Amino acid sequence: MRLFADQYRGRKVLLTGHTGFKGSWLALWLTEMGAEVTGMALPPEADPNHWDLLRLNMSDHRCDLRDGSAVLHVLASTQPEIVFHLAAQPLVRRSYRDPLQTWSTNVMGTANLLEACRQTPSVRAILVVTSDKCYENREWSWGYRETDRLGGHDPYSASKAATEMVVASYRHSFFHGEGAPLLASARAGNVIGGGDWSEDRLIPDLVRAITQQSLLEIRSPGATRPWQHVLESLSGYLLLGQQLLEGRRELAEGWNFGPDAEGNRTVADVLARLQAHWPDLSWQASAQPQPHEAHLLYLDSAKAKARLGWKPVWSLSDAVIATADWYRAYLEHGNVISRAQLGAYIARARAAGVTWSAA
């Protein structure tokens, strides 16, 4: 699989959070491209989970990012050239229940990782993944740009804004000189796709409701989010990582990788699209009071399109169909079609002439 100028073939890659939803998909893509991948994460929380189902042949270290000495040991023993940092406490509602765990994992965990990178001479590039929720939400109807103010109401969103501050601090203080690692951050939209079993997420909650033959209560059907398939955000991360490995120091900054305007839809609209391809889905709006979450959220990805040549490959309809197909294949037949879907995504990218997909 020759993609991203073949920069990942034989490359030593450290991937944190590889046992999670996005991390497991990125681990699959990296290994398919011939990278020598080391994963560092906590054990998967759900059973089943995408990581275990993939059965990838790669090094698997179980490590809590809050343990700085353990993090340093993994980097010292593996000597990666590029680090993709996806490990996090990723859930808004859990952050209300356990704010200290959220802050310590997302902020101090990132600081521990960057400090370990600073002490590991092999590291040439680092990409820290935060969130579209790192921006101070003004309930704007237009997209947030990389120059907009950071902030957050709930502990999760605020911790991601703080993570961006940690990244900027390390970049300016330690990673700015000649020969220093290139450090960037990335923010994606609301990713969907097969293999997600996280709590308090729309599609995993729907899948659980189907398996339990129950009716799911939806918290905020009118909330608008930037929906995209998980592979869309990962293509942006990999493209940016390629450019950092090639020494593009001017690109060591923050980046948005969100969907086009067509993907900015309400929860109810996404549910209706899913139901059209999976009639077993059923839900109703909850009447219970809920913790505060942003109502309007949209990312402006013009910078990534103009300067990296990145663009979405699948429409929202494509993403919804791929997601429904993945879960139906698994629930009805026990099949894990992740590799086939990755292949279909790459084929579509090549047909569209997307720059990173050139063979």
N, C-alpha and C positions, 0 to 999 in steps of 0.2 A: 504494500500500500504506500505509494509514493505521493505524499502530500506535504504542504508547507515547506516546499523546497527541500524535502527530505532531511530537514534539520533534526528530526527526532530519531532517526535510525541509529541504533547503537549508542544513543545518548543516555547518560546516567541522569534519571529524573527522580526527584523526591516529590511525592504527592501526599499531602496531608488530607485527612477526611476521605480516604479511598473506600471506606466501608459504608459511606452514606450514599444518597441518591445521585447527586451530581458527580461526586467523586468516583463512584463505581463506573459510571458511564465514561468519565475521562480516563480511568484506568484501562477500560476496554479499548478505547481509541488509541491511547499511547502504545499499548502492547501490540495492537494490530499493525502499528507503524514501525515496530521493531525497536522501540525504546527499552532500555533496561530500567524498569520501574521499581522503586521502593515505596511502599505505602506506610504511613504512620497515622494511626487513628485509634479510637476506642472501639471495642467490639460493637457489631451492629445491634441496635436496640430491638428491631422487629424480627419476627420469624413468621413467614419467609422474608428474605431480604435480597436485593438485587446482587449485592457483592457475593454472597454464598452461591447464588444461582449461576453466576457467570463462571465460577471455577477457574479464575485466571492464574497463569503461571508467573507469579511475581513475588518479591519479598514482602512480607506482611509483618509489620511491627505494631504491637499494641502499646500505645503510649499516650499519657495524658499531657496535653500541651502546657498545663499549669506546672508541670514538673520540669523546670528548666534544665537540670542536669541530665535527665533522661532524654530530652530533646537534643541536647548537645551530643550525647553519646550516639544517637542514631545518625546524625549528620557526620560526625567524625568517623564512624565506621563504614559509611556508604559513600562519602565524598561525591555528592551530586553536583552536576553542572547547572541544572535549573531546578527551581523549587516552585511548585504550584501549591498555594496554601488555600485549601477549601474547608479545613476542619473548623467547626464553629458550633455554638448553640444557635440553631437557625429558626427558632419558633417564637413568634410574638407572644402568644398566650402563655407559653411556658415561662417567658421572661417576666411576666407579672407574678407567676407563682414562685419563681426562684431567681430574683434579680442578681444576687451575688454570684451565682454560678454562671449566669449569662455574662456579666461584666468580667469576671476572672478568666473565663474561657476565651471570650472574643477579644478582649483588650490585652490582658497580661499573657495569654497564650500566644497571641501574635508577637508581642514584644519578646517573649522567650525564643520564638522561632527566628526572628530577625537577629537577635543577639547571637544565636547559634550560627546563623549564616555568616555573620561578621567574623566569627572565629574559624570558619571553614574555608580554606583558600581555594577549593575547587569550584565554589559557587560563582557563576557568572551572571545569572539572571534570576529574578524572584518576581512572581506574580501573586499578589494577595487579592483574593476575591472577597468583596464585602457585600453590598446589597443596594438595590434601588431605594431602599428605605433609609439610606444614610443621609439623604437630603432633608433639610428642614421643610416639612410639608406645609405648603400654603393653600392647599386645595385648589391649585391652579388647573385650568383645563388644557394648558400646553405643557410640553415636556421639560423636565429638569435637565440642565446642561452641567457639564463638569465644573463650570465656574460658579454655579449656584451655591448658596450657603448650606453648610452641613448642619445637621441637628436631628432631633428625634424626641417624640413624646413618650413612647413606651421604652422600657429598658433595652429591648432588642435593637430598635432603631437607633437609639442614642449610643449604644455600645458599638454599632457599626460606624457611626459618625466618628466616635472616638478612635476606632481602629484606623480609619483614614488619617487621623491626626498622628497616630503612632507611625504609620507608614511614611508620612511626609517628614516627620521628625528624623527618622532613620535615614531617609534619602538625603536630606540636607546636611545632617550632622556627620554621617559615616560613609554614605555610598555616593558621594559626588565627585571624588577624585579620579584621576586616570587609573584605569585598571580595577576600579571598584565594581562590585556587582551592580547591574542595572535593576532598579526596583520600581515596579508599576503596580497599580491597583485596578480592579475591574468591578463594574456594577452591572448586573443583568436584571431582567424583568422577572415576572412570576413564571418560573419554569414548570412545564408539565411533561409527562412522558411515562413510559412503562417502568415499573420497578420501584416506585415510590410508595412506601408504607408508613411515612411519618404521621405522627398524630397532628390533629388540628390543621390538616391541609385538605383542600376541597376534594380532589380526586381520590386520594387514599381513603378518606372518610366515606366517599361514595362506594368505593370497592368493598370496604368492610361492611357497609350497610347491605350490599347485594349478597355477600356471603352469609350474612346473619339474617337475611330476609326481613330487614327492618327498614323503616322510613327515616331518611336522614333529615335533620333540621339544619337549615342553612342560616348562618349568622347574619350576613349582610348581602342579600342578593343584588342590591343596587350598587354595590361598591365597584368601582372601575379600576382595573389593573392592566399592566402591559404583559399579556400572555404570550409565551413562546415555548417551542419545544426545547428540551434540555440540550439537544445537539446544536442549536443555534448559538447559545451562550458559549458552549465549549469551543465551537469553531472560532469565536472571537478570542477566547483565552489562548488557544493554540497559535493563532495568527500573531497575536501580540508577543507571545513567548518566542516565536520564530524570529521576529524582528529584534527582540532584545538579545537573543543569542548571536545575531548578526552584528551586534554592536551599535544599534541605533539609540544612542544615549538621549537624543531629543524626544524619544517616545517613552521615557521612564517617568510617567505621570499617571493621572487617573483617567479611566475610559469607561464610557457607557456602551453596552451591547444589548440593546433592547429591540423589540419588534417594530415594524412599520406601523403607521396609524391604524391600519386594519386590525392589528392585534390588540388594540386598546379597547377592551370590551368589558361589560359588566359581568359579574359572577353569574347572573341569571342567563345571560346570552351564551356563555360558555357551557352552562348546564344544558340548555336547549340544544346546542350543537352536539354535545355528547349523547344526549338522549336520542337524537335522530339516528345515530349509528349504533346505539346500544339501548334498545327499548326497555331493558330490565331496570334501568336507572329510575329512581323515584325520590322526590324530596319535597320539603315544604319549608317556608320561612319560619324561623324561630321567633317566638314572642318574648323570650327571656332577655333581660338586660345583659349587655355584653361589654367587656373592657374596650377602651378607646382604641380604634384602628383608623388609619387614614381612609377617607372615602374616595378621593381622586388621586391617582398616581400614574405618571407616564414619563418615560425616558426619551430624551432627545439623543439620537446616536449619530448625528450628522458628522461629528468629529471623526468617529471610527470609519465612516463611509468615505470621507474626504481624504484622510491621511493614511489609513491602513488599507483602503480598498475593500473593507468588509461590508457585507450586506446579508440580510436574511435570505435563506434558501426556501424554506417551507412557509406557506401561508398559515394563518390560524386554522383554517379548515384542514389543511394537511396535518398540522400538529395534533388536532383533536382526533382525527381518524387514526393516526399512528398510535396515539395513546390508547384509544378504545381497542384497537386491534391487538396491542401488546397484552393488555389485561385479559381480553377474551381468549387469546391463545393460551395464556397461562392457566386461567381458571377453568376453561373448558377442556383443555387437552394436555396441560402440564408442559407446554412448549415455551421456551425462552427465546424470543425472536430478536433479541437486541442486536446481534451481529448482522442479521438480515436487514434490520431497519437502518443501521449505520451504513451498510452498503447502499441502500436505496437513497439515503440522504446524500452521500458522496456522489452517486450517479446523477442526481438532480443538480447538484452544484456544478458538476462538470458540463452537463448539458446547458446550464445557464452561463457558462464561462466565468465562474467565480475564481478569482485569482489564486486562492490557496489550494484549489483542487487540481491544478495542472499536474499531469502525470510526469 
